[in-house]
Amino acid sequence: MTIVPNLLVTGILAILLSLIFIAWVTMFVQRKNGGVVLILLSIAMLLVGAGFGPPLMGIIIGAAATRINAPWRARLSAGLRGFLGKLWPWSFVAGLIAWLLLMPGSNLLDYFLGMNDPNLIPVLFFSALGFLLLAIFTGFAHDSIRQEMKLAREP
């Protein structure tokens, strides 16, 4: 999908916006309004033909990034926050494995093992998406615990 009528320009714009997206998400997302810029870059990527998956993930991650350094500890009990904070590394690793199984893992499973089950892709996709959301949620709990520990150490 693109709003640009020229395929060469579409490809160049998609690559440029993707590179800007990568630079922003790795270096500038923690700035004020960093999440909003990430969402806008994702929408621009969608409009210039950078696919559907990366912009969708970018919008989800941008929405989560708008909550960086925002207090939310009052909404959860300390025990639940502690449990979720400890769950963060595991949910992150599970999400990473699910995304890698989706791409390039599904292609590798087909090539090397002949696993070409059409039901595998939706299962991997929804697992990866679910673990992404879980990693975001548990990551906020982890950061909240770290902020509390930092405040407790200050005189």
Backbone as a printed PyTorch tensor [residue, N CA C, xyz], in Angstrom:
tensor([[[  0.8370,  -1.1610,   0.0000],
         [  0.0000,   0.0000,   0.0000],
         [  0.8920,   1.2370,   0.0000]],

        [[  0.5890,   2.1590,  -0.8960],
         [  1.3570,   3.3910,  -0.9480],
         [  0.5120,   4.4980,  -1.5580]],

        [[  0.8240,   5.7150,  -1.2030],
         [  0.1530,   6.8530,  -1.8260],
         [  1.0500,   7.4890,  -2.8800]],

        [[  2.2590,   6.9530,  -3.0290],
         [  3.2170,   7.4650,  -4.0090],
         [  3.0320,   6.6840,  -5.3040]],

        [[  2.8190,   7.3830,  -6.4370],
         [  2.5390,   6.6680,  -7.6830],
         [  3.7570,   6.0310,  -8.3500]],

        [[  4.9530,   6.3590,  -7.9570],
         [  6.1680,   5.8520,  -8.5820],
         [  6.7860,   4.7810,  -7.6820]],

        [[  7.0260,   3.5780,  -8.2410],
         [  7.5560,   2.4790,  -7.4270],
         [  8.9800,   2.7310,  -6.9460]],

        [[  9.8100,   3.3760,  -7.7640],
         [ 11.1780,   3.6770,  -7.3410],
         [ 11.1690,   4.6390,  -6.1650]],

        [[ 10.3920,   5.6950,  -6.2760],
         [ 10.2910,   6.6710,  -5.1820],
         [  9.6810,   6.0190,  -3.9500]],

        [[  8.7060,   5.1370,  -4.1550],
         [  8.0980,   4.4170,  -3.0380],
         [  9.1460,   3.6100,  -2.2880]],

        [[  9.9620,   2.8790,  -3.0060],
         [ 11.0060,   2.0720,  -2.3830],
         [ 12.0220,   2.9120,  -1.6390]],

        [[ 12.4410,   4.0000,  -2.2580],
         [ 13.4180,   4.8810,  -1.6140],
         [ 12.8300,   5.4920,  -0.3460]],

        [[ 11.5960,   5.9810,  -0.4180],
         [ 10.9510,   6.5710,   0.7570],
         [ 10.7390,   5.5430,   1.8610]],

        [[ 10.3560,   4.3340,   1.4850],
         [ 10.1430,   3.2800,   2.4810],
         [ 11.4440,   2.9690,   3.2160]],

        [[ 12.5370,   2.8780,   2.4810],
         [ 13.8340,   2.5950,   3.1040],
         [ 14.2840,   3.7570,   3.9760]],

        [[ 14.1610,   4.9820,   3.4750],
         [ 14.5660,   6.1500,   4.2590],
         [ 13.7540,   6.2830,   5.5520]],

        [[ 12.4390,   6.1360,   5.4410],
         [ 11.6120,   6.2330,   6.6390],
         [ 11.8960,   5.0930,   7.6120]],

        [[ 12.1990,   3.9230,   7.0870],
         [ 12.5460,   2.7980,   7.9640],
         [ 13.8550,   3.0590,   8.7020]],

        [[ 14.8230,   3.6430,   8.0090],
         [ 16.0930,   3.9740,   8.6650],
         [ 15.9030,   5.0630,   9.7240]],

        [[ 15.0810,   6.0680,   9.4150],
         [ 14.7790,   7.1080,  10.3980],
         [ 14.0590,   6.4940,  11.5900]],

        [[ 13.1380,   5.5730,  11.3190],
         [ 12.4020,   4.8780,  12.3800],
         [ 13.3680,   4.1320,  13.2950]],

        [[ 14.2920,   3.3890,  12.7050],
         [ 15.2690,   2.6220,  13.4900],
         [ 16.1210,   3.5610,  14.3380]],

        [[ 16.5890,   4.6560,  13.7330],
         [ 17.4020,   5.6180,  14.4800],
         [ 16.5990,   6.2170,  15.6270]],

        [[ 15.3480,   6.5790,  15.3660],
         [ 14.5330,   7.2000,  16.4100],
         [ 14.2610,   6.2280,  17.5570]],

        [[ 13.9000,   4.9920,  17.2170],
         [ 13.5320,   4.0360,  18.2650],
         [ 14.7470,   3.6290,  19.1000]],

        [[ 15.9370,   3.6870,  18.5370],
         [ 17.1140,   3.2860,  19.3020],
         [ 17.7570,   4.4370,  20.0660]],

        [[ 17.6010,   5.6770,  19.5850],
         [ 18.3250,   6.7700,  20.2300],
         [ 17.4560,   7.8670,  20.8420]],

        [[ 16.2450,   8.0740,  20.3410],
         [ 15.5060,   9.2610,  20.7540],
         [ 14.1280,   8.9850,  21.3510]],

        [[ 13.7110,   7.7430,  21.4680],
         [ 12.3500,   7.4460,  21.8850],
         [ 12.0810,   7.8690,  23.3320]],

        [[ 13.1160,   7.9760,  24.1540],
         [ 12.9070,   8.3340,  25.5530],
         [ 12.7600,   9.8350,  25.7610]],

        [[ 12.8940,  10.6090,  24.7140],
         [ 12.7020,  12.0500,  24.8330],
         [ 11.2280,  12.3750,  25.0030]],

        [[ 10.9830,  13.6180,  25.4080],
         [  9.6040,  14.0670,  25.5140],
         [  8.9660,  13.9970,  24.1270]],

        [[  7.7750,  13.4340,  24.0520],
         [  7.0330,  13.2190,  22.7920],
         [  7.7200,  12.2290,  21.8570]],

        [[  8.6520,  11.4330,  22.3680],
         [  9.3230,  10.4370,  21.5370],
         [  8.3650,   9.3780,  21.0150]],

        [[  7.4040,   8.9850,  21.8430],
         [  6.4120,   7.9970,  21.4230],
         [  5.4940,   8.5310,  20.3450]],

        [[  5.1310,   9.7950,  20.4500],
         [  4.2600,  10.4060,  19.4360],
         [  4.9790,  10.4680,  18.0910]],

        [[  6.2520,  10.8460,  18.1150],
         [  7.0370,  10.8810,  16.8710],
         [  7.1290,   9.4770,  16.2770]],

        [[  7.2860,   8.4780,  17.1280],
         [  7.3540,   7.0970,  16.6610],
         [  6.0440,   6.6750,  15.9850]],

        [[  4.9300,   7.0660,  16.5540],
         [  3.6270,   6.7600,  15.9430],
         [  3.5010,   7.4630,  14.5970]],

        [[  3.9120,   8.7290,  14.5220],
         [  3.8370,   9.4680,  13.2520],
         [  4.7500,   8.8610,  12.1890]],

        [[  5.9390,   8.4430,  12.5950],
         [  6.8330,   7.7650,  11.6470],
         [  6.2220,   6.4520,  11.1590]],

        [[  5.5510,   5.7370,  12.0440],
         [  4.9090,   4.4760,  11.6600],
         [  3.7890,   4.7140,  10.6540]],

        [[  3.0060,   5.7540,  10.8760],
         [  1.9270,   6.0820,   9.9300],
         [  2.5180,   6.4860,   8.5850]],

        [[  3.5980,   7.2600,   8.6120],
         [  4.2570,   7.6450,   7.3560],
         [  4.8010,   6.4100,   6.6320]],

        [[  5.3810,   5.4670,   7.3890],
         [  5.8760,   4.2380,   6.7720],
         [  4.7400,   3.4600,   6.1130]],

        [[  3.5990,   3.4280,   6.7730],
         [  2.4330,   2.7350,   6.2170],
         [  2.0000,   3.3780,   4.9000]],

        [[  2.0390,   4.6890,   4.8500],
         [  1.5690,   5.4000,   3.6580],
         [  2.5300,   5.3210,   2.4780]],

        [[  3.8230,   5.1050,   2.7320],
         [  4.7730,   5.0570,   1.6210],
         [  5.1840,   3.6420,   1.2450]],

        [[  4.4870,   2.6490,   1.7390],
         [  4.7180,   1.2940,   1.2580],
         [  5.7410,   0.4930,   2.0230]],

        [[  5.9280,   0.7590,   3.3100],
         [  6.8880,  -0.0050,   4.1110],
         [  6.2490,  -1.2490,   4.7280]],

        [[  5.1040,  -1.6620,   4.2170],
         [  4.4340,  -2.8570,   4.7040],
         [  3.3770,  -2.5340,   5.7290]],

        [[  2.8030,  -3.5970,   6.2930],
         [  1.7670,  -3.4360,   7.3110],
         [  2.2910,  -3.8000,   8.6960]],

        [[  3.1180,  -4.8210,   8.7790],
         [  3.6050,  -5.3040,  10.0720],
         [  4.4660,  -4.3060,  10.8250]],

        [[  5.5320,  -3.8000,  10.2080],
         [  6.3800,  -2.8440,  10.9430],
         [  5.6380,  -1.5910,  11.4030]],

        [[  4.7990,  -0.9760,  10.5730],
         [  4.0490,   0.1780,  11.0980],
         [  3.0780,  -0.1920,  12.2180]],

        [[  2.4510,  -1.3540,  12.1330],
         [  1.5480,  -1.7800,  13.2010],
         [  2.3110,  -1.9430,  14.5090]],

        [[  3.4500,  -2.6150,  14.4490],
         [  4.2770,  -2.7620,  15.6410],
         [  4.7870,  -1.4160,  16.1210]],

        [[  5.1240,  -0.5420,  15.1820],
         [  5.6080,   0.7910,  15.5480],
         [  4.5550,   1.5930,  16.2890]],

        [[  3.3060,   1.4690,  15.8670],
         [  2.2280,   2.1840,  16.5520],
         [  2.0330,   1.6330,  17.9630]],

        [[  2.0890,   0.3110,  18.1090],
         [  1.9620,  -0.2980,  19.4430],
         [  3.1170,   0.1380,  20.3410]],

        [[  4.3250,   0.0790,  19.8130],
         [  5.5010,   0.4590,  20.5970],
         [  5.4890,   1.9600,  20.8830]],

        [[  5.0410,   2.7600,  19.9120],
         [  4.9420,   4.2050,  20.1340],
         [  3.9340,   4.5420,  21.2130]],

        [[  2.8140,   3.8280,  21.2160],
         [  1.8140,   4.0530,  22.2680],
         [  2.3960,   3.6970,  23.6330]],

        [[  3.1590,   2.6250,  23.6990],
         [  3.8080,   2.2640,  24.9680],
         [  4.8720,   3.2920,  25.3370]],

        [[  5.5680,   3.8080,  24.3400],
         [  6.6380,   4.7790,  24.6020],
         [  6.1050,   6.1040,  25.1290]],

        [[  4.8500,   6.3980,  24.8670],
         [  4.2820,   7.6320,  25.4230],
         [  4.1750,   7.5470,  26.9400]],

        [[  4.2550,   6.3470,  27.4900],
         [  4.1420,   6.1420,  28.9440],
         [  5.5020,   5.9840,  29.6220]],

        [[  6.5940,   6.2150,  28.8920],
         [  7.9210,   6.1250,  29.4980],
         [  8.0330,   7.1860,  30.5820]],

        [[  8.5140,   6.7850,  31.7280],
         [  8.6980,   7.6370,  32.8970],
         [  7.3940,   8.2030,  33.4570]],

        [[  6.2670,   7.6660,  33.0700],
         [  4.9850,   8.1040,  33.6310],
         [  4.6660,   7.2410,  34.8420]],

        [[  4.2590,   7.8350,  35.9520],
         [  3.9640,   7.0280,  37.1340],
         [  2.6780,   6.2320,  36.9510]],

        [[  2.7140,   4.9690,  37.3530],
         [  1.5060,   4.1380,  37.2840],
         [  1.4650,   3.1550,  38.4380]],

        [[  2.3780,   3.3180,  39.3820],
         [  2.4830,   2.3570,  40.4750],
         [  1.2440,   2.3150,  41.3510]],

        [[  0.4550,   3.3950,  41.3860],
         [ -0.7250,   3.4150,  42.2510],
         [ -1.8060,   2.4610,  41.7750]],

        [[ -1.7380,   2.0380,  40.5500],
         [ -2.7730,   1.1770,  39.9940],
         [ -2.5890,  -0.2960,  40.3500]],

        [[ -1.3900,  -0.6800,  40.7370],
         [ -1.1190,  -2.0870,  41.0530],
         [ -0.5350,  -2.1950,  42.4580]],

        [[ -0.8370,  -3.2960,  43.1110],
         [ -0.2610,  -3.5150,  44.4360],
         [  1.2310,  -3.8000,  44.3080]],

        [[  1.9520,  -3.6070,  45.3970],
         [  3.3950,  -3.8220,  45.3850],
         [  3.7330,  -5.2750,  45.0630]],

        [[  2.9490,  -6.2140,  45.5920],
         [  3.2070,  -7.6290,  45.3260],
         [  3.0250,  -7.9880,  43.8630]],

        [[  1.9550,  -7.4650,  43.2570],
         [  1.7060,  -7.7350,  41.8430],
         [  2.7710,  -7.0830,  40.9730]],

        [[  3.1750,  -5.8500,  41.3410],
         [  4.2390,  -5.1770,  40.5960],
         [  5.5350,  -5.9660,  40.6840]],

        [[  5.8290,  -6.5010,  41.8780],
         [  7.0420,  -7.2980,  42.0480],
         [  7.0200,  -8.5550,  41.1960]],

        [[  5.8750,  -9.2230,  41.1670],
         [  5.7400, -10.4350,  40.3440],
         [  5.9030, -10.1010,  38.8630]],

        [[  5.2020,  -9.0610,  38.4060],
         [  5.2880,  -8.6800,  36.9940],
         [  6.6850,  -8.1930,  36.6270]],

        [[  7.3250,  -7.4880,  37.5590],
         [  8.6890,  -7.0220,  37.3060],
         [  9.6660,  -8.1690,  37.1270]],

        [[  9.4770,  -9.2270,  37.9180],
         [ 10.3420, -10.4000,  37.7770],
         [ 10.0100, -11.1980,  36.5210]],

        [[  8.8010, -11.0760,  36.0460],
         [  8.3770, -11.7830,  34.8450],
         [  8.8870, -11.1190,  33.5650]],

        [[  9.3130,  -9.8440,  33.6630],
         [  9.6980,  -9.0900,  32.4670],
         [ 10.7710,  -9.7720,  31.6090]],

        [[ 11.9110, -10.1940,  32.1630],
         [ 12.9230, -10.7970,  31.2770],
         [ 12.3970, -12.0290,  30.5360]],

        [[ 11.5760, -12.8240,  31.2230],
         [ 11.0570, -14.0490,  30.6090],
         [ 10.0580, -13.7290,  29.5010]],

        [[  9.2090, -12.7250,  29.7300],
         [  8.2460, -12.3670,  28.6840],
         [  8.9600, -11.7480,  27.4930]],

        [[ 10.0270, -11.0000,  27.7500],
         [ 10.8050, -10.4220,  26.6540],
         [ 11.4540, -11.5090,  25.8100]],

        [[ 12.0750, -12.4710,  26.4690],
         [ 12.7360, -13.5700,  25.7420],
         [ 11.7030, -14.4030,  24.9780]],

        [[ 10.5590, -14.6710,  25.5970],
         [  9.5090, -15.4440,  24.9190],
         [  9.0000, -14.6930,  23.6970]],

        [[  8.8250, -13.3820,  23.8160],
         [  8.3970, -12.5820,  22.6720],
         [  9.4360, -12.5740,  21.5690]],

        [[ 10.6990, -12.4380,  21.9390],
         [ 11.7710, -12.4560,  20.9460],
         [ 11.8140, -13.7880,  20.2060]],

        [[ 11.6790, -14.8730,  20.9370],
         [ 11.6700, -16.2030,  20.3050],
         [ 10.4630, -16.3410,  19.3750]],

        [[  9.2880, -15.8670,  19.8190],
         [  8.0910, -15.9710,  18.9770],
         [  8.2410, -15.1670,  17.6930]],

        [[  8.8010, -13.9520,  17.7900],
         [  8.9940, -13.1510,  16.5700],
         [ 10.0200, -13.7990,  15.6490]],

        [[ 11.0900, -14.3580,  16.2220],
         [ 12.0910, -15.0150,  15.3790],
         [ 11.5490, -16.3030,  14.7680]],

        [[ 10.6600, -16.9890,  15.4650],
         [ 10.0240, -18.1670,  14.8670],
         [  9.0920, -17.7610,  13.7280]],

        [[  8.4870, -16.5840,  13.8580],
         [  7.5990, -16.1060,  12.8020],
         [  8.3920, -15.7640,  11.5480]],

        [[  9.4410, -14.9820,  11.7180],
         [ 10.2880, -14.6140,  10.5830],
         [ 11.6910, -14.4900,  11.0860]],

        [[ 12.6250, -15.2260,  10.6580],
         [ 12.6930, -16.1300,   9.5260],
         [ 12.4080, -17.5850,   9.8780]],

        [[ 12.0190, -17.8480,  11.1320],
         [ 11.8530, -19.2250,  11.5920],
         [ 10.8780, -20.0540,  10.7900]],

        [[  9.7390, -19.4620,  10.3930],
         [  8.7570, -20.2420,   9.6350],
         [  9.3220, -20.6680,   8.2820]],

        [[ 10.0940, -19.7890,   7.6520],
         [ 10.7290, -20.1580,   6.3840],
         [ 11.7880, -21.2390,   6.5810]],

        [[ 12.5520, -21.1240,   7.6570],
         [ 13.5820, -22.1250,   7.9300],
         [ 12.9750, -23.4730,   8.2960]],

        [[ 11.8840, -23.4590,   9.0640],
         [ 11.2060, -24.7120,   9.3870],
         [ 10.6830, -25.3970,   8.1310]],

        [[ 10.1740, -24.6210,   7.2010],
         [  9.6860, -25.1860,   5.9460],
         [ 10.8350, -25.7290,   5.1060]],

        [[ 11.9090, -24.9780,   5.0030],
         [ 13.0190, -25.3770,   4.1430],
         [ 13.7460, -26.6060,   4.6800]],

        [[ 14.0570, -26.6070,   5.9790],
         [ 14.8690, -27.6880,   6.5300],
         [ 14.0610, -28.8870,   7.0120]],

        [[ 12.8490, -28.6560,   7.5400],
         [ 12.0780, -29.7550,   8.1090],
         [ 10.8010, -30.0600,   7.3340]],

        [[ 10.5020, -29.2680,   6.3290],
         [  9.2890, -29.4920,   5.5470],
         [  8.0080, -29.1540,   6.2880]],

        [[  8.1050, -28.3770,   7.3580],
         [  6.9140, -27.9710,   8.1110],
         [  6.2420, -26.8130,   7.3880]],

        [[  5.1750, -27.1160,   6.6880],
         [  4.4610, -26.0990,   5.9290],
         [  2.9890, -26.1120,   6.3410]],

        [[  2.7480, -26.0080,   7.6320],
         [  1.3850, -26.0270,   8.1610],
         [  0.8110, -24.6110,   8.0920]],

        [[ -0.2990, -24.3940,   7.3900],
         [ -0.8580, -23.0370,   7.2920],
         [ -1.3770, -22.5080,   8.6330]],

        [[ -1.6450, -23.3730,   9.5930],
         [ -2.1010, -22.9220,  10.9080],
         [ -0.9640, -22.4060,  11.7800]],

        [[  0.2680, -22.6810,  11.3840],
         [  1.4200, -22.2890,  12.1840],
         [  1.6100, -20.7650,  12.1940]],

        [[  1.4150, -20.1140,  11.0800],
         [  1.6590, -18.6760,  10.9770],
         [  0.7290, -17.8720,  11.8910]],

        [[ -0.6000, -18.1000,  11.8680],
         [ -1.4360, -17.3260,  12.7950],
         [ -1.1130, -17.5930,  14.2670]],

        [[ -0.7800, -18.8310,  14.5900],
         [ -0.4270, -19.1540,  15.9770],
         [  0.8380, -18.4010,  16.3780]],

        [[  1.8450, -18.4150,  15.5130],
         [  3.0830, -17.6970,  15.8160],
         [  2.8460, -16.1910,  15.8750]],

        [[  2.0330, -15.6650,  14.9660],
         [  1.7670, -14.2260,  14.9390],
         [  1.0720, -13.7660,  16.2250]],

        [[  0.0120, -14.4690,  16.6130],
         [ -0.7150, -14.0570,  17.8090],
         [  0.0920, -14.3180,  19.0770]],

        [[  0.9410, -15.3430,  19.0670],
         [  1.8420, -15.5630,  20.2000],
         [  2.8390, -14.4160,  20.3100]],

        [[  3.4240, -14.0370,  19.1820],
         [  4.3930, -12.9490,  19.1800],
         [  3.7460, -11.6360,  19.6110]],

        [[  2.5580, -11.3590,  19.1180],
         [  1.8510, -10.1420,  19.4900],
         [  1.4760, -10.1600,  20.9720]],

        [[  1.0070, -11.2850,  21.4600],
         [  0.6660, -11.4100,  22.8750],
         [  1.8760, -11.2380,  23.7740]],

        [[  2.9960, -11.8560,  23.4100],
         [  4.2050, -11.7060,  24.2120],
         [  4.7530, -10.2850,  24.1350]],

        [[  4.5600,  -9.6090,  22.9920],
         [  4.9660,  -8.2040,  22.8900],
         [  4.1800,  -7.3580,  23.8920]],

        [[  2.8740,  -7.5410,  23.9230],
         [  2.0450,  -6.7830,  24.8630],
         [  2.3830,  -7.1350,  26.3100]],

        [[  2.6330,  -8.4240,  26.5740],
         [  3.0170,  -8.8390,  27.9240],
         [  4.3660,  -8.2340,  28.3140]],

        [[  5.3110,  -8.2050,  27.3860],
         [  6.6220,  -7.6200,  27.6740],
         [  6.5040,  -6.1230,  27.9520]],

        [[  5.6220,  -5.4380,  27.2460],
         [  5.4140,  -4.0150,  27.5090],
         [  4.8540,  -3.8170,  28.9110]],

        [[  3.8310,  -4.5800,  29.2430],
         [  3.1720,  -4.4440,  30.5390],
         [  4.1240,  -4.7900,  31.6860]],

        [[  4.8240,  -5.9030,  31.5650],
         [  5.7560,  -6.3010,  32.6160],
         [  6.9710,  -5.3700,  32.6520]],

        [[  7.3380,  -4.7960,  31.5170],
         [  8.4370,  -3.8370,  31.4830],
         [  8.1170,  -2.5840,  32.2760]],

        [[  6.8670,  -2.1290,  32.1930],
         [  6.4670,  -0.9880,  33.0040],
         [  6.5580,  -1.3180,  34.4940]],

        [[  6.1600,  -2.5160,  34.8690],
         [  6.2610,  -2.9220,  36.2680],
         [  7.7270,  -2.9890,  36.7000]],

        [[  8.5710,  -3.5260,  35.8490],
         [ 10.0100,  -3.6120,  36.1330],
         [ 10.6060,  -2.2200,  36.3290]],

        [[ 10.2630,  -1.2870,  35.4310],
         [ 10.7650,   0.0830,  35.5430],
         [ 10.2390,   0.7720,  36.7970]],

        [[  8.9930,   0.4910,  37.1500],
         [  8.4070,   1.0790,  38.3510],
         [  9.1640,   0.6250,  39.5940]],

        [[  9.5130,  -0.6430,  39.6550],
         [ 10.2760,  -1.1730,  40.7870],
         [ 11.6600,  -0.5260,  40.8400]],

        [[ 12.2900,  -0.3950,  39.6850],
         [ 13.6150,   0.2360,  39.6440],
         [ 13.5480,   1.6870,  40.0840]],

        [[ 12.4960,   2.4080,  39.6960],
         [ 12.3350,   3.7970,  40.1250],
         [ 12.1520,   3.8710,  41.6390]],

        [[ 11.3620,   2.9530,  42.2020],
         [ 11.1650,   2.9380,  43.6540],
         [ 12.4710,   2.6600,  44.3840]],

        [[ 13.2430,   1.7270,  43.8750],
         [ 14.5230,   1.4140,  44.5080],
         [ 15.4670,   2.6030,  44.4270]],

        [[ 15.4570,   3.3070,  43.3170],
         [ 16.3070,   4.4770,  43.1520],
         [ 15.8950,   5.5840,  44.1160]],

        [[ 14.5930,   5.7920,  44.2740],
         [ 14.1050,   6.8080,  45.2010],
         [ 14.4220,   6.4320,  46.6520]],

        [[ 14.3890,   5.1480,  46.9680],
         [ 14.6710,   4.7000,  48.3270],
         [ 16.1520,   4.8980,  48.6860]],

        [[ 17.0430,   4.8270,  47.7040],
         [ 18.4730,   4.9960,  47.9440],
         [ 18.8650,   6.4520,  48.1080]],

        [[ 18.0860,   7.3740,  47.5330],
         [ 18.4380,   8.7920,  47.6210],
         [ 18.1950,   9.3040,  49.0460]],

        [[ 19.0880,  10.2030,  49.5040],
         [ 18.9490,  10.7210,  50.8840],
         [ 17.7730,  11.6420,  51.0500]]])
